[in-house]
Amino acid sequence: MIAFILMVNKQGQTRLSSYYQWISMAERVALESEIIRKCLGRSELQCSFIEYRGYKVIYRRYASLFFIVGTTPQQPGSEIETGNGPQSSGIYENTTNELGMLEFIHTLVETMDKWAGSICELDIMYQLEQVHFLVDEMVMDGFIYETNKANVLRPLDLLEKEAKKDDTVFGSR
């Protein structure tokens, strides 16, 4: 289960954060800074997976942005069961497929590239609402919901068309 998605620049400044589990704001700030520091401090020769504080962190760098996904073990009683069941000690293993998460990050970046041309830090900063909308179309309640680029971008295209209609209506006065 995805716990959070972060988009961070090379200086360690968070440009987008999306959480799918409740974490207090103080914990978020501490967690983000520690994970960002760990990811940015690693060389390109090291693997893109880290286990930290019970999270399995998967990250990938595209140009000047780091895309970071944090996952947790799936809780019992959640809607989607894996069939493995809880272990006898009550501790749940994080069985998230790291390569699948890397593929998800790549699909997210490709979708953002298709939407904004070539995605960059400024696109995320100045169109934050649309980027959140795009991420929310792909991930719902911590689970990857949609990976088809056309299906993800269709609602954004409709919103942009409606915005252009409103501009022409009010611009003609």
ZISULLIN-V839359 format. One record per backbone hydrogen bond with DSSP energy under -1.0 kcal/mol. NH is the residue of the N-H (numbers start at 0). CO is the residue of the C=O. If there is no record, write none. Layout:
nh=NH co=CO
nh=NH co=CO
//
This chain:
nh=1 co=141
nh=2 co=69
nh=3 co=69
nh=4 co=17
nh=5 co=67
nh=6 co=15
nh=7 co=65
nh=8 co=12
nh=11 co=8
nh=14 co=6
nh=15 co=6
nh=17 co=4
nh=19 co=2
nh=27 co=23
nh=28 co=24
nh=29 co=25
nh=30 co=26
nh=31 co=27
nh=32 co=28
nh=33 co=29
nh=34 co=30
nh=35 co=31
nh=36 co=32
nh=37 co=33
nh=38 co=34
nh=39 co=35
nh=40 co=36
nh=41 co=38
nh=45 co=42
nh=49 co=56
nh=51 co=54
nh=54 co=51
nh=55 co=70
nh=56 co=49
nh=57 co=68
nh=58 co=47
nh=59 co=66
nh=61 co=64
nh=64 co=61
nh=65 co=7
nh=66 co=59
nh=67 co=5
nh=68 co=57
nh=69 co=3
nh=70 co=55
nh=71 co=0
nh=77 co=74
nh=89 co=86
nh=94 co=92
nh=100 co=96
nh=101 co=97
nh=102 co=98
nh=103 co=99
nh=104 co=100
nh=105 co=101
nh=106 co=102
nh=107 co=103
nh=108 co=104
nh=109 co=105
nh=110 co=106
nh=111 co=107
nh=112 co=108
nh=113 co=109
nh=114 co=110
nh=115 co=111
nh=116 co=112
nh=117 co=115
nh=123 co=119
nh=124 co=120
nh=125 co=121
nh=126 co=122
nh=130 co=126
nh=131 co=127
nh=132 co=128
nh=133 co=129
nh=134 co=130
nh=135 co=131
nh=136 co=132
nh=137 co=133
nh=138 co=134
nh=139 co=142
nh=142 co=139
nh=144 co=137
nh=145 co=137
nh=151 co=147
nh=152 co=148
nh=153 co=149
nh=156 co=152
nh=157 co=153
nh=158 co=154
nh=159 co=155
nh=160 co=156
nh=161 co=157
nh=162 co=158
nh=163 co=159
nh=164 co=160
nh=165 co=161
nh=166 co=162
nh=167 co=163
nh=168 co=164
nh=169 co=165
nh=170 co=166
nh=171 co=167
//
